[in-house]
Amino acid sequence: MSISTISIRVDSELKRKAQQVCKKMGLNMTSAIELFLNNTVKDEELPLIPNKETIEALKEYEEMKNNPEKYKRYSSFKEAMKDVFEEENV
């Protein structure tokens, strides 16, 4: 694998803050940018822009949040799974 250099210009304060965030996550800026580029190539879309599926999920979440009376609620994950498996056996 050959290595290439990318030069970009960013605001100094943005760079400093981004370096701090990366450092907290155990990354350097090069690793963070490579991660971004690898995900862009893998998914063939920018990883920071929600795709159609994510947008639909967010709309569904808003609907459920704004109309909780329309949706069944569970007090535990176990209770929800019990309901799911009972519906499968019907």
C-alpha positions as CSV (number, residue, x, y, z in Angstrom):
1,M,0.0,0.0,0.0
2,S,1.4,3.4,-1.0
3,I,0.9,6.4,1.2
4,S,-0.4,9.8,0.0
5,T,-0.5,13.1,1.7
6,I,-3.7,15.2,1.9
7,S,-3.3,18.9,2.8
8,I,-6.4,20.8,4.0
9,R,-6.9,24.2,5.5
10,V,-9.2,24.5,8.5
11,D,-9.7,27.1,11.2
12,S,-7.0,26.9,13.9
13,E,-9.5,26.7,16.7
14,L,-11.5,23.9,15.0
15,K,-8.3,22.0,14.5
16,R,-7.3,22.4,18.1
17,K,-10.7,21.3,19.4
18,A,-10.8,18.3,17.0
19,Q,-7.4,17.2,18.2
20,Q,-8.6,17.3,21.8
21,V,-11.6,15.1,20.9
22,C,-9.5,12.7,19.0
23,K,-7.0,12.5,21.8
24,K,-9.8,11.6,24.3
25,M,-10.8,8.8,22.0
26,G,-7.2,7.5,21.6
27,L,-6.8,8.7,18.0
28,N,-4.7,11.2,16.2
29,M,-6.1,13.4,13.5
30,T,-4.6,11.2,10.7
31,S,-6.4,8.1,12.2
32,A,-9.7,10.0,12.5
33,I,-9.5,11.2,8.9
34,E,-8.7,7.7,7.7
35,L,-11.6,6.4,9.6
36,F,-13.9,9.0,8.0
37,L,-12.5,8.1,4.5
38,N,-12.8,4.4,5.0
39,N,-16.4,4.7,6.1
40,T,-17.1,6.9,3.1
41,V,-15.7,4.4,0.7
42,K,-17.3,1.4,2.5
43,D,-20.8,2.9,2.6
44,E,-20.5,5.0,-0.6
45,E,-21.9,7.9,1.2
46,L,-20.7,10.5,3.8
47,P,-20.9,8.9,7.2
48,L,-22.1,12.1,8.9
49,I,-25.2,12.6,6.7
50,P,-28.2,10.4,7.7
51,N,-29.3,8.0,5.0
52,K,-32.9,7.3,4.1
53,E,-33.3,4.5,6.6
54,T,-32.0,6.7,9.5
55,I,-34.3,9.6,8.4
56,E,-37.3,7.3,8.5
57,A,-36.3,5.9,11.9
58,L,-36.0,9.5,13.3
59,K,-39.5,10.4,11.9
60,E,-40.9,7.2,13.5
61,Y,-39.3,8.2,16.8
62,E,-40.8,11.7,16.7
63,E,-44.2,10.2,16.0
64,M,-43.9,7.8,18.9
65,K,-42.6,10.6,21.2
66,N,-45.4,13.0,20.2
67,N,-48.2,10.4,20.4
68,P,-47.3,7.9,23.2
69,E,-50.9,6.9,23.8
70,K,-50.9,5.2,20.4
71,Y,-48.1,2.8,21.3
72,K,-47.7,-0.1,23.7
73,R,-45.1,0.4,26.5
74,Y,-43.1,-2.2,28.4
75,S,-41.7,-2.0,31.9
76,S,-38.7,-4.3,30.9
77,F,-37.0,-5.8,28.0
78,K,-38.1,-9.3,29.3
79,E,-41.7,-8.2,29.1
80,A,-41.3,-6.9,25.6
81,M,-39.6,-10.2,24.4
82,K,-42.4,-12.2,26.1
83,D,-44.9,-10.3,24.0
84,V,-42.9,-10.7,20.8
85,F,-42.6,-14.5,21.3
86,E,-46.3,-14.9,22.2
87,E,-47.2,-13.1,18.9
88,E,-45.0,-15.4,16.9
89,N,-46.9,-18.5,18.3
90,V,-50.3,-17.1,17.4
